Amino acid sequence: MSQDQTRDAADVPAMQRIYDRIWLLALAAFVFFLVAYVGWGLLDLTSLPAR
């Protein structure tokens, strides 16, 4: 085996390690959309005129 095929975990970039964890990506997407929609909703509520 060549040294190219036997890469250590330290050789893998940090973002690649995050991308390889599918459940972490799913959680990050869920949190992002939750924050985006809640933020959008709060912005929409605060833009309503007061009586």
mmCIF file as Biopython writes it, N, C-alpha, C and O atoms, coordinates in Angstrom:
data_model
#
loop_
_atom_site.group_PDB
_atom_site.id
_atom_site.type_symbol
_atom_site.label_atom_id
_atom_site.label_alt_id
_atom_site.label_comp_id
_atom_site.label_asym_id
_atom_site.label_entity_id
_atom_site.label_seq_id
_atom_site.pdbx_PDB_ins_code
_atom_site.Cartn_x
_atom_site.Cartn_y
_atom_site.Cartn_z
_atom_site.occupancy
_atom_site.B_iso_or_equiv
_atom_site.auth_seq_id
_atom_site.auth_asym_id
_atom_site.pdbx_PDB_model_num
ATOM 1   N N  . MET A ? 1  ? 0.833   -1.178 0.000  1.0 0.0 1  A 1 
ATOM 2   C CA . MET A ? 1  ? 0.000   0.000  0.000  1.0 0.0 1  A 1 
ATOM 3   C C  . MET A ? 1  ? 0.873   1.235  0.000  1.0 0.0 1  A 1 
ATOM 4   O O  . MET A ? 1  ? 1.904   1.295  0.671  1.0 0.0 1  A 1 
ATOM 5   N N  . SER A ? 2  ? 0.448   2.193  -0.749 1.0 0.0 2  A 1 
ATOM 6   C CA . SER A ? 2  ? 1.201   3.437  -0.751 1.0 0.0 2  A 1 
ATOM 7   C C  . SER A ? 2  ? 0.750   4.318  0.401  1.0 0.0 2  A 1 
ATOM 8   O O  . SER A ? 2  ? -0.275  4.073  1.038  1.0 0.0 2  A 1 
ATOM 9   N N  . GLN A ? 3  ? 1.526   5.324  0.643  1.0 0.0 3  A 1 
ATOM 10  C CA . GLN A ? 3  ? 1.226   6.209  1.766  1.0 0.0 3  A 1 
ATOM 11  C C  . GLN A ? 3  ? 0.007   7.084  1.454  1.0 0.0 3  A 1 
ATOM 12  O O  . GLN A ? 3  ? -0.640  7.585  2.373  1.0 0.0 3  A 1 
ATOM 13  N N  . ASP A ? 4  ? -0.313  7.273  0.165  1.0 0.0 4  A 1 
ATOM 14  C CA . ASP A ? 4  ? -1.482  8.070  -0.227 1.0 0.0 4  A 1 
ATOM 15  C C  . ASP A ? 4  ? -2.780  7.417  0.215  1.0 0.0 4  A 1 
ATOM 16  O O  . ASP A ? 4  ? -3.735  8.109  0.566  1.0 0.0 4  A 1 
ATOM 17  N N  . GLN A ? 5  ? -2.824  6.099  0.201  1.0 0.0 5  A 1 
ATOM 18  C CA . GLN A ? 5  ? -4.060  5.396  0.527  1.0 0.0 5  A 1 
ATOM 19  C C  . GLN A ? 5  ? -4.272  5.272  2.029  1.0 0.0 5  A 1 
ATOM 20  O O  . GLN A ? 5  ? -5.407  5.093  2.471  1.0 0.0 5  A 1 
ATOM 21  N N  . THR A ? 6  ? -3.249  5.360  2.796  1.0 0.0 6  A 1 
ATOM 22  C CA . THR A ? 6  ? -3.378  5.229  4.250  1.0 0.0 6  A 1 
ATOM 23  C C  . THR A ? 6  ? -3.224  6.602  4.882  1.0 0.0 6  A 1 
ATOM 24  O O  . THR A ? 6  ? -2.168  6.943  5.416  1.0 0.0 6  A 1 
ATOM 25  N N  . ARG A ? 7  ? -4.286  7.376  4.814  1.0 0.0 7  A 1 
ATOM 26  C CA . ARG A ? 7  ? -4.258  8.727  5.381  1.0 0.0 7  A 1 
ATOM 27  C C  . ARG A ? 7  ? -4.768  8.682  6.810  1.0 0.0 7  A 1 
ATOM 28  O O  . ARG A ? 7  ? -5.726  7.975  7.123  1.0 0.0 7  A 1 
ATOM 29  N N  . ASP A ? 8  ? -4.124  9.434  7.655  1.0 0.0 8  A 1 
ATOM 30  C CA . ASP A ? 8  ? -4.557  9.530  9.039  1.0 0.0 8  A 1 
ATOM 31  C C  . ASP A ? 8  ? -5.750  10.474 9.141  1.0 0.0 8  A 1 
ATOM 32  O O  . ASP A ? 8  ? -6.042  11.218 8.205  1.0 0.0 8  A 1 
ATOM 33  N N  . ALA A ? 9  ? -6.439  10.439 10.281 1.0 0.0 9  A 1 
ATOM 34  C CA . ALA A ? 9  ? -7.559  11.346 10.513 1.0 0.0 9  A 1 
ATOM 35  C C  . ALA A ? 9  ? -7.077  12.789 10.598 1.0 0.0 9  A 1 
ATOM 36  O O  . ALA A ? 9  ? -7.834  13.716 10.309 1.0 0.0 9  A 1 
ATOM 37  N N  . ALA A ? 10 ? -5.839  12.979 10.988 1.0 0.0 10 A 1 
ATOM 38  C CA . ALA A ? 10 ? -5.293  14.331 11.082 1.0 0.0 10 A 1 
ATOM 39  C C  . ALA A ? 10 ? -5.093  14.947 9.700  1.0 0.0 10 A 1 
ATOM 40  O O  . ALA A ? 10 ? -5.069  16.171 9.572  1.0 0.0 10 A 1 
ATOM 41  N N  . ASP A ? 11 ? -4.949  14.122 8.667  1.0 0.0 11 A 1 
ATOM 42  C CA . ASP A ? 11 ? -4.761  14.627 7.316  1.0 0.0 11 A 1 
ATOM 43  C C  . ASP A ? 11 ? -6.062  15.107 6.685  1.0 0.0 11 A 1 
ATOM 44  O O  . ASP A ? 11 ? -6.030  15.892 5.737  1.0 0.0 11 A 1 
ATOM 45  N N  . VAL A ? 12 ? -7.194  14.655 7.184  1.0 0.0 12 A 1 
ATOM 46  C CA . VAL A ? 12 ? -8.488  15.017 6.616  1.0 0.0 12 A 1 
ATOM 47  C C  . VAL A ? 12 ? -8.868  16.400 7.137  1.0 0.0 12 A 1 
ATOM 48  O O  . VAL A ? 12 ? -8.816  16.641 8.343  1.0 0.0 12 A 1 
ATOM 49  N N  . PRO A ? 13 ? -9.248  17.308 6.243  1.0 0.0 13 A 1 
ATOM 50  C CA . PRO A ? 13 ? -9.630  18.655 6.695  1.0 0.0 13 A 1 
ATOM 51  C C  . PRO A ? 13 ? -10.851 18.623 7.620  1.0 0.0 13 A 1 
ATOM 52  O O  . PRO A ? 13 ? -11.665 17.702 7.557  1.0 0.0 13 A 1 
ATOM 53  N N  . ALA A ? 14 ? -10.963 19.628 8.468  1.0 0.0 14 A 1 
ATOM 54  C CA . ALA A ? 14 ? -12.033 19.669 9.466  1.0 0.0 14 A 1 
ATOM 55  C C  . ALA A ? 14 ? -13.413 19.704 8.811  1.0 0.0 14 A 1 
ATOM 56  O O  . ALA A ? 14 ? -14.328 19.016 9.263  1.0 0.0 14 A 1 
ATOM 57  N N  . MET A ? 15 ? -13.571 20.490 7.762  1.0 0.0 15 A 1 
ATOM 58  C CA . MET A ? 15 ? -14.882 20.577 7.111  1.0 0.0 15 A 1 
ATOM 59  C C  . MET A ? 15 ? -15.261 19.250 6.461  1.0 0.0 15 A 1 
ATOM 60  O O  . MET A ? 15 ? -16.442 18.905 6.417  1.0 0.0 15 A 1 
ATOM 61  N N  . GLN A ? 16 ? -14.290 18.508 5.959  1.0 0.0 16 A 1 
ATOM 62  C CA . GLN A ? 16 ? -14.589 17.215 5.358  1.0 0.0 16 A 1 
ATOM 63  C C  . GLN A ? 16 ? -15.076 16.239 6.416  1.0 0.0 16 A 1 
ATOM 64  O O  . GLN A ? 16 ? -15.971 15.436 6.151  1.0 0.0 16 A 1 
ATOM 65  N N  . ARG A ? 17 ? -14.498 16.297 7.614  1.0 0.0 17 A 1 
ATOM 66  C CA . ARG A ? 17 ? -14.960 15.426 8.695  1.0 0.0 17 A 1 
ATOM 67  C C  . ARG A ? 17 ? -16.386 15.763 9.092  1.0 0.0 17 A 1 
ATOM 68  O O  . ARG A ? 17 ? -17.163 14.870 9.432  1.0 0.0 17 A 1 
ATOM 69  N N  . ILE A ? 18 ? -16.744 17.057 9.053  1.0 0.0 18 A 1 
ATOM 70  C CA . ILE A ? 18 ? -18.119 17.448 9.367  1.0 0.0 18 A 1 
ATOM 71  C C  . ILE A ? 18 ? -19.059 16.969 8.261  1.0 0.0 18 A 1 
ATOM 72  O O  . ILE A ? 18 ? -20.149 16.474 8.546  1.0 0.0 18 A 1 
ATOM 73  N N  . TYR A ? 19 ? -18.644 17.113 7.005  1.0 0.0 19 A 1 
ATOM 74  C CA . TYR A ? 19 ? -19.484 16.687 5.887  1.0 0.0 19 A 1 
ATOM 75  C C  . TYR A ? 19 ? -19.709 15.182 5.878  1.0 0.0 19 A 1 
ATOM 76  O O  . TYR A ? 19 ? -20.727 14.710 5.371  1.0 0.0 19 A 1 
ATOM 77  N N  . ASP A ? 20 ? -18.781 14.434 6.427  1.0 0.0 20 A 1 
ATOM 78  C CA . ASP A ? 20 ? -18.914 12.985 6.443  1.0 0.0 20 A 1 
ATOM 79  C C  . ASP A ? 20 ? -19.917 12.497 7.489  1.0 0.0 20 A 1 
ATOM 80  O O  . ASP A ? 20 ? -20.342 11.342 7.446  1.0 0.0 20 A 1 
ATOM 81  N N  . ARG A ? 21 ? -20.290 13.353 8.413  1.0 0.0 21 A 1 
ATOM 82  C CA . ARG A ? 21 ? -21.268 12.978 9.443  1.0 0.0 21 A 1 
ATOM 83  C C  . ARG A ? 21 ? -22.644 13.450 9.003  1.0 0.0 21 A 1 
ATOM 84  O O  . ARG A ? 21 ? -22.988 14.620 9.171  1.0 0.0 21 A 1 
ATOM 85  N N  . ILE A ? 22 ? -23.437 12.535 8.435  1.0 0.0 22 A 1 
ATOM 86  C CA . ILE A ? 22 ? -24.711 12.892 7.822  1.0 0.0 22 A 1 
ATOM 87  C C  . ILE A ? 22 ? -25.712 13.403 8.852  1.0 0.0 22 A 1 
ATOM 88  O O  . ILE A ? 22 ? -26.488 14.310 8.549  1.0 0.0 22 A 1 
ATOM 89  N N  . TRP A ? 23 ? -25.716 12.849 10.052 1.0 0.0 23 A 1 
ATOM 90  C CA . TRP A ? 23 ? -26.680 13.296 11.065 1.0 0.0 23 A 1 
ATOM 91  C C  . TRP A ? 23 ? -26.321 14.679 11.593 1.0 0.0 23 A 1 
ATOM 92  O O  . TRP A ? 23 ? -27.211 15.449 11.955 1.0 0.0 23 A 1 
ATOM 93  N N  . LEU A ? 24 ? -25.051 15.002 11.641 1.0 0.0 24 A 1 
ATOM 94  C CA . LEU A ? 24 ? -24.643 16.341 12.035 1.0 0.0 24 A 1 
ATOM 95  C C  . LEU A ? 24 ? -25.082 17.360 10.981 1.0 0.0 24 A 1 
ATOM 96  O O  . LEU A ? 24 ? -25.516 18.462 11.319 1.0 0.0 24 A 1 
ATOM 97  N N  . LEU A ? 25 ? -24.969 16.994 9.725  1.0 0.0 25 A 1 
ATOM 98  C CA . LEU A ? 25 ? -25.434 17.869 8.652  1.0 0.0 25 A 1 
ATOM 99  C C  . LEU A ? 25 ? -26.938 18.050 8.707  1.0 0.0 25 A 1 
ATOM 100 O O  . LEU A ? 25 ? -27.438 19.159 8.517  1.0 0.0 25 A 1 
ATOM 101 N N  . ALA A ? 26 ? -27.667 16.965 8.966  1.0 0.0 26 A 1 
ATOM 102 C CA . ALA A ? 26 ? -29.124 17.061 9.066  1.0 0.0 26 A 1 
ATOM 103 C C  . ALA A ? 26 ? -29.524 17.960 10.224 1.0 0.0 26 A 1 
ATOM 104 O O  . ALA A ? 26 ? -30.438 18.773 10.086 1.0 0.0 26 A 1 
ATOM 105 N N  . LEU A ? 27 ? -28.862 17.831 11.352 1.0 0.0 27 A 1 
ATOM 106 C CA . LEU A ? 27 ? -29.149 18.674 12.503 1.0 0.0 27 A 1 
ATOM 107 C C  . LEU A ? 27 ? -28.819 20.133 12.200 1.0 0.0 27 A 1 
ATOM 108 O O  . LEU A ? 27 ? -29.579 21.028 12.572 1.0 0.0 27 A 1 
ATOM 109 N N  . ALA A ? 28 ? -27.712 20.378 11.541 1.0 0.0 28 A 1 
ATOM 110 C CA . ALA A ? 28 ? -27.331 21.744 11.189 1.0 0.0 28 A 1 
ATOM 111 C C  . ALA A ? 28 ? -28.354 22.359 10.232 1.0 0.0 28 A 1 
ATOM 112 O O  . ALA A ? 28 ? -28.703 23.531 10.375 1.0 0.0 28 A 1 
ATOM 113 N N  . ALA A ? 29 ? -28.830 21.595 9.274  1.0 0.0 29 A 1 
ATOM 114 C CA . ALA A ? 29 ? -29.846 22.092 8.342  1.0 0.0 29 A 1 
ATOM 115 C C  . ALA A ? 29 ? -31.147 22.394 9.072  1.0 0.0 29 A 1 
ATOM 116 O O  . ALA A ? 29 ? -31.784 23.415 8.815  1.0 0.0 29 A 1 
ATOM 117 N N  . PHE A ? 30 ? -31.542 21.512 9.978  1.0 0.0 30 A 1 
ATOM 118 C CA . PHE A ? 30 ? -32.766 21.715 10.750 1.0 0.0 30 A 1 
ATOM 119 C C  . PHE A ? 30 ? -32.661 22.983 11.596 1.0 0.0 30 A 1 
ATOM 120 O O  . PHE A ? 30 ? -33.595 23.785 11.629 1.0 0.0 30 A 1 
ATOM 121 N N  . VAL A ? 31 ? -31.553 23.164 12.266 1.0 0.0 31 A 1 
ATOM 122 C CA . VAL A ? 31 ? -31.357 24.346 13.108 1.0 0.0 31 A 1 
ATOM 123 C C  . VAL A ? 31 ? -31.334 25.610 12.245 1.0 0.0 31 A 1 
ATOM 124 O O  . VAL A ? 31 ? -31.916 26.628 12.618 1.0 0.0 31 A 1 
ATOM 125 N N  . PHE A ? 32 ? -30.671 25.546 11.109 1.0 0.0 32 A 1 
ATOM 126 C CA . PHE A ? 32 ? -30.612 26.711 10.223 1.0 0.0 32 A 1 
ATOM 127 C C  . PHE A ? 32 ? -32.002 27.121 9.766  1.0 0.0 32 A 1 
ATOM 128 O O  . PHE A ? 32 ? -32.360 28.297 9.839  1.0 0.0 32 A 1 
ATOM 129 N N  . PHE A ? 33 ? -32.787 26.160 9.296  1.0 0.0 33 A 1 
ATOM 130 C CA . PHE A ? 33 ? -34.123 26.505 8.810  1.0 0.0 33 A 1 
ATOM 131 C C  . PHE A ? 33 ? -35.049 26.916 9.949  1.0 0.0 33 A 1 
ATOM 132 O O  . PHE A ? 33 ? -35.904 27.781 9.760  1.0 0.0 33 A 1 
ATOM 133 N N  . LEU A ? 34 ? -34.900 26.324 11.110 1.0 0.0 34 A 1 
ATOM 134 C CA . LEU A ? 34 ? -35.689 26.731 12.263 1.0 0.0 34 A 1 
ATOM 135 C C  . LEU A ? 34 ? -35.395 28.182 12.628 1.0 0.0 34 A 1 
ATOM 136 O O  . LEU A ? 34 ? -36.315 28.972 12.838 1.0 0.0 34 A 1 
ATOM 137 N N  . VAL A ? 35 ? -34.134 28.526 12.704 1.0 0.0 35 A 1 
ATOM 138 C CA . VAL A ? 35 ? -33.741 29.905 13.037 1.0 0.0 35 A 1 
ATOM 139 C C  . VAL A ? 35 ? -34.188 30.861 11.930 1.0 0.0 35 A 1 
ATOM 140 O O  . VAL A ? 35 ? -34.656 31.962 12.217 1.0 0.0 35 A 1 
ATOM 141 N N  . ALA A ? 36 ? -34.048 30.452 10.676 1.0 0.0 36 A 1 
ATOM 142 C CA . ALA A ? 36 ? -34.426 31.328 9.564  1.0 0.0 36 A 1 
ATOM 143 C C  . ALA A ? 36 ? -35.923 31.594 9.573  1.0 0.0 36 A 1 
ATOM 144 O O  . ALA A ? 36 ? -36.338 32.744 9.430  1.0 0.0 36 A 1 
ATOM 145 N N  . TYR A ? 37 ? -36.744 30.565 9.736  1.0 0.0 37 A 1 
ATOM 146 C CA . TYR A ? 37 ? -38.187 30.760 9.703  1.0 0.0 37 A 1 
ATOM 147 C C  . TYR A ? 37 ? -38.693 31.466 10.952 1.0 0.0 37 A 1 
ATOM 148 O O  . TYR A ? 37 ? -39.593 32.301 10.857 1.0 0.0 37 A 1 
ATOM 149 N N  . VAL A ? 38 ? -38.145 31.158 12.107 1.0 0.0 38 A 1 
ATOM 150 C CA . VAL A ? 38 ? -38.552 31.854 13.332 1.0 0.0 38 A 1 
ATOM 151 C C  . VAL A ? 38 ? -38.115 33.316 13.247 1.0 0.0 38 A 1 
ATOM 152 O O  . VAL A ? 38 ? -38.877 34.214 13.606 1.0 0.0 38 A 1 
ATOM 153 N N  . GLY A ? 39 ? -36.904 33.554 12.778 1.0 0.0 39 A 1 
ATOM 154 C CA . GLY A ? 39 ? -36.435 34.924 12.605 1.0 0.0 39 A 1 
ATOM 155 C C  . GLY A ? 39 ? -37.284 35.697 11.603 1.0 0.0 39 A 1 
ATOM 156 O O  . GLY A ? 39 ? -37.613 36.862 11.826 1.0 0.0 39 A 1 
ATOM 157 N N  . TRP A ? 40 ? -37.634 35.050 10.509 1.0 0.0 40 A 1 
ATOM 158 C CA . TRP A ? 40 ? -38.473 35.680 9.494  1.0 0.0 40 A 1 
ATOM 159 C C  . TRP A ? 40 ? -39.853 35.987 10.077 1.0 0.0 40 A 1 
ATOM 160 O O  . TRP A ? 40 ? -40.413 37.055 9.829  1.0 0.0 40 A 1 
ATOM 161 N N  . GLY A ? 41 ? -40.393 35.055 10.846 1.0 0.0 41 A 1 
ATOM 162 C CA . GLY A ? 41 ? -41.695 35.265 11.469 1.0 0.0 41 A 1 
ATOM 163 C C  . GLY A ? 41 ? -41.671 36.406 12.470 1.0 0.0 41 A 1 
ATOM 164 O O  . GLY A ? 41 ? -42.589 37.225 12.504 1.0 0.0 41 A 1 
ATOM 165 N N  . LEU A ? 42 ? -40.630 36.464 13.284 1.0 0.0 42 A 1 
ATOM 166 C CA . LEU A ? 42 ? -40.524 37.557 14.254 1.0 0.0 42 A 1 
ATOM 167 C C  . LEU A ? 42 ? -40.348 38.897 13.559 1.0 0.0 42 A 1 
ATOM 168 O O  . LEU A ? 42 ? -40.914 39.900 13.995 1.0 0.0 42 A 1 
ATOM 169 N N  . LEU A ? 43 ? -39.579 38.926 12.497 1.0 0.0 43 A 1 
ATOM 170 C CA . LEU A ? 43 ? -39.406 40.151 11.722 1.0 0.0 43 A 1 
ATOM 171 C C  . LEU A ? 43 ? -40.732 40.580 11.112 1.0 0.0 43 A 1 
ATOM 172 O O  . LEU A ? 43 ? -41.051 41.769 11.086 1.0 0.0 43 A 1 
ATOM 173 N N  . ASP A ? 44 ? -41.495 39.627 10.626 1.0 0.0 44 A 1 
ATOM 174 C CA . ASP A ? 44 ? -42.796 39.923 10.052 1.0 0.0 44 A 1 
ATOM 175 C C  . ASP A ? 44 ? -43.748 40.458 11.124 1.0 0.0 44 A 1 
ATOM 176 O O  . ASP A ? 44 ? -44.503 41.396 10.868 1.0 0.0 44 A 1 
ATOM 177 N N  . LEU A ? 45 ? -43.718 39.878 12.307 1.0 0.0 45 A 1 
ATOM 178 C CA . LEU A ? 45 ? -44.584 40.343 13.397 1.0 0.0 45 A 1 
ATOM 179 C C  . LEU A ? 45 ? -44.209 41.743 13.865 1.0 0.0 45 A 1 
ATOM 180 O O  . LEU A ? 45 ? -45.084 42.554 14.168 1.0 0.0 45 A 1 
ATOM 181 N N  . THR A ? 46 ? -42.924 42.024 13.923 1.0 0.0 46 A 1 
ATOM 182 C CA . THR A ? 46 ? -42.512 43.347 14.378 1.0 0.0 46 A 1 
ATOM 183 C C  . THR A ? 46 ? -42.754 44.424 13.323 1.0 0.0 46 A 1 
ATOM 184 O O  . THR A ? 46 ? -42.759 45.611 13.648 1.0 0.0 46 A 1 
ATOM 185 N N  . SER A ? 47 ? -42.950 44.033 12.086 1.0 0.0 47 A 1 
ATOM 186 C CA . SER A ? 47 ? -43.191 45.032 11.045 1.0 0.0 47 A 1 
ATOM 187 C C  . SER A ? 47 ? -44.671 45.391 10.919 1.0 0.0 47 A 1 
ATOM 188 O O  . SER A ? 47 ? -45.017 46.282 10.145 1.0 0.0 47 A 1 
ATOM 189 N N  . LEU A ? 48 ? -45.551 44.717 11.664 1.0 0.0 48 A 1 
ATOM 190 C CA . LEU A ? 48 ? -46.973 45.047 11.644 1.0 0.0 48 A 1 
ATOM 191 C C  . LEU A ? 48 ? -47.188 46.395 12.334 1.0 0.0 48 A 1 
ATOM 192 O O  . LEU A ? 48 ? -46.566 46.684 13.357 1.0 0.0 48 A 1 
ATOM 193 N N  . PRO A ? 49 ? -48.067 47.209 11.771 1.0 0.0 49 A 1 
ATOM 194 C CA . PRO A ? 49 ? -48.317 48.501 12.412 1.0 0.0 49 A 1 
ATOM 195 C C  . PRO A ? 49 ? -49.080 48.329 13.741 1.0 0.0 49 A 1 
ATOM 196 O O  . PRO A ? 49 ? -49.953 47.469 13.853 1.0 0.0 49 A 1 
ATOM 197 N N  . ALA A ? 50 ? -48.752 49.133 14.712 1.0 0.0 50 A 1 
ATOM 198 C CA . ALA A ? 50 ? -49.434 49.088 16.008 1.0 0.0 50 A 1 
ATOM 199 C C  . ALA A ? 50 ? -50.722 49.918 15.924 1.0 0.0 50 A 1 
ATOM 200 O O  . ALA A ? 50 ? -50.781 50.920 15.211 1.0 0.0 50 A 1 
ATOM 201 N N  . ARG A ? 51 ? -51.729 49.494 16.647 1.0 0.0 51 A 1 
ATOM 202 C CA . ARG A ? 51 ? -52.993 50.240 16.637 1.0 0.0 51 A 1 
ATOM 203 C C  . ARG A ? 51 ? -52.947 51.420 17.556 1.0 0.0 51 A 1 
ATOM 204 O O  . ARG A ? 51 ? -53.929 52.155 17.666 1.0 0.0 51 A 1 
#
